[in-house]
Amino acid sequence: PIGYFDETLPRFSKMKFGYIPEFLREEFIHYDTFSLHDNGDLVYSGSFPATVIDALSFFYSKKAVMVSLREAEIIKLAHNGAISARLAYFSEINRYCKENDIDGEKIINIVTNHKRIGKEYNKPPFKIGGKCLPKDIITLASAFKSNFLNSIVNLINK
């Protein structure tokens, strides 16, 4: 939950903490962890010394972005929430097309061919699965008290 570190860290005042939210897909965990492809900046948070940040940046071949612990918590939730929203959106497009005898895959392929939209996460089935996406969107919906996010939670629970 957002604020976990605010509640937890005072109990361990003599220790230094860092938090590196991970954005790993279950079926590509090794690829996402160890590959040299750039799937975004790696977010570091906490009290890492500069030498540790430099070492992690080198190991992951990614730019380091330092943020507060609370910011890191929200970044992870927002990242997974954005993916969940995208999956939910295309799931609804696909559902409507099926109900109206329209080729949903064709429609989605044409829409996602636009460079501002992109092809990621556009193939059926549009399941919001894994361990993180469902729990992270539920956490966001609860924290933000958002009807939009609650509608995505409702799609997960279908």
Secondary structure as UniProt FT lines:
FT   TURN            2..3
FT   HELIX           4..8
FT   HELIX           9..12
FT   TURN            13..14
FT   STRAND          18..19
FT   HELIX           26..28
FT   HELIX           29..34
FT   STRAND          42..46
FT   HELIX           50..60
FT   STRAND          64..67
FT   HELIX           69..99
FT   TURN            100..101
FT   HELIX           104..112
FT   TURN            115..117
FT   TURN            120..121
FT   TURN            130..131
FT   HELIX           132..144
FT   HELIX           147..156
//
